[in-house]
Amino acid sequence: MSLDNSMDSLTKTVFEKLDDIVETSQCKKFILGYSGGLDSSILLVLTAEYVSTRNLDFEVIHVDHGLQDESVEWSKHCVRT
């Protein structure tokens, strides 16, 4: 499977899960906890893309778990992002 196909599959899966959340909860706004790590960065990009196609509000809140030595640098990255 190519990288493009993998990303398409990931995007489709995330969008389906977010659709389920919106349908079940009738939410109009997403609030995402963002640490700046790889996983939350990917989720940030996918969620931003999702809400832009669904006319939903979106807010990002920085969360520093303090679990990694790099978390201070990630915090700086979050501010820049």
Beta strands, then each sheet from edge to edge (+ up, - down):
strand 1: 29-34
strand 2: 57-62
sheet 1: 1+ 2+
end
